[in-house]
Amino acid sequence: MGYLFIVALIQAFSFNLIGEYLAGQVDSYFAVLARVVLAGLVFLPLTRWRQVEPGFLRSMLLIGALQYGVTYVCLYLSFRVLTVPEVLLFTILTPLHVTLIEDAFNRRFNPWALLAALVAVAGAAVIRFDSISGDFFIGFLLLQLANFTYAAGQVLYRHLVARHPSDLPHYRRFGYFYLGALAVVLPAFLSFGSVEHLPGTATQWLVLLFLGLCPTALGLYWWNKGACLVSGATLAVMNNLHVPVGLLLNLLIWNQDEPLGRLAIGGTVILASVWLSRLGARQQGQSGPLAAR
């Protein structure tokens, strides 16, 4: 659980760094690419390249493509139209996505999950009821895609490690994760990135260095490793820890003019959607989310 606690705190700080120093200033695709390259430089030298089952290798490439590649491209794009508090609140919905994915694996239909999704959309509307726009909902949908792929990556990783036990420590087989992420991020940058919006200050480069080494390298590794060591209920609790911490940092330091009333009401509605999802899971005899961001 110590791994999860540390990563949750790092995530809370990272969301604010992205929103304040990179979003709208540094090309989103380059920022995501720089992070995965830095993380890869940490783990690839430690990776065992021989005696790794082909099935495990292919699955790790897929997990990296989902949990980092698609997730973080969507996350950075959402910062173009959403505030940091909104981004933080909308990441609360990852357990809902995990429930839907687990139901799909088990060929179940969960009406509670669909109800929870509708309630979550209502909560998002409350936060921006005075200025709802197409861009706002595009940002919301981008974050839901990010939540879905992040949840899918973690669910797959837990099942994969259980299916392919090994005497090797996790870090010796984790480098493939970043190769999978690179397979998504590099083509995205080459296709849509802008070299005219690379980091222009020392602060921006230092922020990218921190994001690449801490939340991307150590953070993703520690979170996935921790996810294999605790129960689903613990993961659900730890998943949401970064939200209040991140909001507190943002509102006290960077964004003191945020409309707190709507933020609180909308956030409460979104939290109610997560509660509905868990209620449905208990009624169906599930143990709760396997993993969450």
C-alpha positions in Angstrom: 0.0 0.0 0.0 3.0 2.3 0.5 3.6 2.2 -3.3 0.0 3.4 -4.0 0.2 6.2 -1.4 3.4 7.7 -2.8 2.1 7.5 -6.3 -1.2 9.2 -5.4 0.7 12.1 -3.9 3.0 12.4 -7.0 -0.1 12.3 -9.3 -1.8 15.1 -7.3 1.2 17.3 -7.8 1.7 16.3 -11.4 -1.7 17.3 -12.5 -1.1 20.8 -11.3 2.3 21.1 -12.9 0.8 20.1 -16.3 -2.0 22.6 -16.0 0.1 25.5 -14.9 3.4 25.1 -16.9 2.7 22.9 -19.9 -1.0 23.0 -21.0 -1.5 25.6 -23.8 2.2 26.4 -23.8 4.1 23.2 -24.8 2.9 20.9 -27.6 0.8 18.1 -25.9 2.2 15.3 -28.1 5.8 16.4 -27.5 5.2 16.5 -23.7 3.8 13.0 -23.7 6.6 11.7 -26.0 9.3 13.3 -23.8 7.9 11.7 -20.7 7.8 8.2 -22.1 11.3 8.5 -23.6 12.7 9.6 -20.2 10.9 6.7 -18.5 12.1 4.3 -21.1 15.7 5.3 -20.5 15.3 4.3 -16.9 13.7 0.9 -17.4 15.0 -0.4 -20.7 18.6 -1.0 -19.4 17.1 -3.0 -16.6 14.8 -5.1 -18.8 15.4 -8.9 -19.4 15.3 -9.4 -23.2 15.7 -13.1 -23.2 13.6 -15.9 -21.7 10.5 -13.8 -21.6 7.3 -15.5 -22.9 6.1 -14.1 -26.2 2.6 -13.9 -24.9 3.7 -11.8 -21.9 5.8 -9.5 -24.1 2.9 -8.9 -26.5 0.5 -8.2 -23.7 2.9 -5.8 -22.0 3.2 -3.8 -25.3 -0.6 -3.6 -25.4 -0.8 -2.5 -21.8 1.7 0.2 -22.3 -0.1 1.4 -25.5 -3.3 1.7 -23.5 -2.3 2.7 -20.0 0.2 5.3 -21.1 0.0 5.9 -24.8 -3.7 6.5 -25.4 -4.4 7.7 -21.8 -1.8 10.5 -21.7 -2.4 11.8 -25.2 -6.1 12.2 -24.3 -5.2 13.6 -20.9 -3.0 16.4 -22.3 -5.5 17.2 -25.0 -8.2 17.6 -22.3 -6.2 20.3 -20.6 -6.7 22.6 -23.6 -10.4 23.0 -22.7 -10.7 22.0 -19.0 -9.4 23.5 -15.8 -7.1 21.5 -13.5 -9.9 21.0 -10.9 -12.2 19.7 -13.6 -9.6 17.3 -14.9 -9.0 16.1 -11.3 -12.7 15.6 -10.6 -13.3 13.7 -13.9 -10.5 11.2 -13.1 -12.6 10.0 -10.2 -14.6 7.9 -12.7 -11.9 5.4 -13.4 -13.4 2.7 -11.0 -16.6 3.0 -13.0 -14.7 2.1 -16.2 -13.0 -0.8 -14.3 -16.4 -2.2 -13.4 -17.5 -2.0 -17.0 -14.4 -3.8 -18.2 -14.6 -6.5 -15.6 -18.3 -7.0 -16.5 -17.3 -7.4 -20.2 -14.6 -10.0 -19.2 -17.3 -11.9 -17.3 -20.0 -11.4 -19.9 -22.3 -9.6 -17.5 -24.6 -6.6 -17.9 -24.6 -4.1 -15.1 -27.4 -1.5 -15.3 -26.0 0.2 -12.2 -22.8 1.1 -14.2 -24.9 2.7 -16.9 -26.9 4.7 -14.3 -23.7 5.8 -12.7 -22.4 7.0 -16.0 -25.5 9.2 -16.5 -25.2 10.6 -13.0 -21.5 11.4 -13.7 -22.4 13.3 -16.9 -25.0 15.3 -14.9 -22.3 16.2 -12.3 -20.0 17.4 -15.1 -22.9 19.6 -16.4 -23.4 21.1 -12.9 -19.8 22.3 -12.8 -20.1 24.2 -16.0 -23.8 24.9 -16.2 -23.3 28.5 -17.0 -20.8 28.0 -19.9 -21.4 24.5 -21.2 -19.9 24.2 -24.7 -19.0 21.6 -27.3 -15.3 22.0 -26.3 -16.2 21.3 -22.6 -17.9 18.0 -23.5 -15.1 17.1 -25.9 -12.7 17.5 -22.9 -15.0 15.4 -20.7 -15.2 12.6 -23.3 -11.4 12.7 -23.8 -10.9 12.2 -20.1 -13.4 9.3 -20.1 -11.4 7.6 -22.9 -8.3 8.2 -20.8 -10.0 6.7 -17.7 -11.1 3.7 -19.8 -7.7 2.9 -21.3 -5.9 3.5 -17.9 -8.3 1.2 -16.2 -8.0 -1.4 -19.0 -4.3 -1.4 -18.7 -4.3 -2.0 -15.0 -6.9 -4.8 -15.2 -4.9 -6.5 -17.9 -1.6 -6.1 -16.0 -3.0 -7.8 -12.9 -4.4 -10.7 -14.9 -1.2 -10.9 -16.9 1.1 -11.1 -13.9 -1.2 -13.8 -12.4 -1.2 -15.8 -15.6 2.6 -15.5 -16.2 4.3 -15.9 -12.8 8.0 -15.4 -12.7 10.9 -15.3 -10.3 12.1 -12.1 -12.0 11.3 -8.9 -10.1 8.7 -6.7 -11.8 11.1 -4.1 -13.0 13.0 -6.7 -15.1 9.9 -7.2 -17.3 8.5 -3.7 -17.2 10.5 -2.1 -20.0 8.2 -3.6 -22.6 5.4 -1.3 -21.2 7.3 1.8 -22.4 8.0 0.3 -25.8 4.2 -0.2 -26.2 3.6 3.4 -25.1 6.2 4.7 -27.6 4.5 2.8 -30.4 1.4 5.1 -29.9 3.0 8.3 -28.8 5.8 8.6 -31.4 3.5 8.3 -34.4 1.0 10.7 -32.7 3.8 13.3 -32.4 5.0 12.8 -35.9 1.5 13.2 -37.3 0.0 15.9 -35.1 2.8 17.5 -33.1 4.2 21.0 -33.6 7.9 21.7 -33.3 7.0 25.4 -33.0 5.7 24.7 -29.5 8.5 22.9 -27.8 9.5 23.9 -24.3 10.9 27.4 -24.3 12.0 27.9 -20.7 14.2 26.1 -18.2 11.2 25.7 -16.0 9.2 23.8 -18.6 12.1 21.5 -19.3 12.5 20.8 -15.6 8.8 20.1 -15.3 9.1 17.6 -18.1 12.1 16.0 -16.5 10.2 15.6 -13.2 7.1 14.2 -15.0 9.2 11.7 -17.0 11.3 10.4 -14.1 8.7 10.5 -11.2 5.1 9.9 -12.3 5.9 8.2 -15.6 8.8 6.0 -14.7 8.6 5.3 -10.9 4.9 6.2 -10.6 3.5 3.8 -13.2 5.8 1.1 -12.2 5.0 1.4 -8.5 1.3 1.7 -9.1 1.1 -1.4 -11.2 3.3 -3.3 -8.8 1.2 -2.1 -5.8 -2.0 -3.1 -7.7 -0.9 -6.7 -7.6 -0.3 -6.6 -3.8 -3.5 -5.2 -2.4 -7.3 -5.8 -2.6 -9.6 -4.2 -5.1 -11.2 -2.2 -2.3 -7.8 -0.7 -1.2 -7.1 0.2 -4.8 -10.4 2.1 -5.1 -9.6 4.1 -2.0 -6.1 4.9 -3.1 -7.2 5.8 -6.6 -9.2 8.8 -5.3 -6.6 10.1 -2.9 -4.9 12.2 -5.6 -8.2 14.1 -6.2 -8.6 16.0 -2.9 -4.9 16.5 -2.5 -4.6 17.8 -6.1 -7.6 20.1 -5.6 -6.3 21.4 -2.4 -2.9 22.3 -4.0 -4.6 23.9 -7.0 -7.1 26.0 -5.0 -4.6 27.2 -2.4 -1.6 27.9 -4.7 -2.6 28.3 -8.3 -6.4 28.8 -8.8 -7.9 30.7 -6.0 -10.7 32.1 -8.2 -12.3 28.8 -9.0 -16.1 28.8 -8.4 -16.1 26.6 -5.3 -19.9 26.2 -5.0 -20.4 24.6 -8.4 -17.2 22.6 -8.0 -18.4 21.2 -4.7 -21.9 20.3 -5.9 -20.7 18.8 -9.2 -18.0 16.9 -7.4 -20.5 15.5 -5.0 -22.7 14.3 -7.8 -19.7 12.6 -9.5 -18.8 10.9 -6.2 -22.4 9.7 -6.0 -21.9 8.1 -9.4 -18.9 6.1 -8.1 -21.0 5.1 -5.1 -23.7 3.8 -7.4 -21.2 1.8 -9.3 -19.9 0.2 -6.2 -23.4 -0.5 -4.9 -24.2 -2.3 -8.1 -20.9 -4.3 -7.9 -21.7 -5.4 -4.3 -25.2 -6.5 -5.4 -23.8 -8.6 -8.1 -21.4 -10.2 -5.7 -18.2 -8.6 -7.1 -15.3 -7.7 -4.8 -15.0 -4.2 -6.1 -12.7 -2.5 -8.7 -9.6 -4.3 -9.4 -7.7 -1.2 -10.2 -8.1 2.5 -10.5 -6.1 5.6 -11.4 
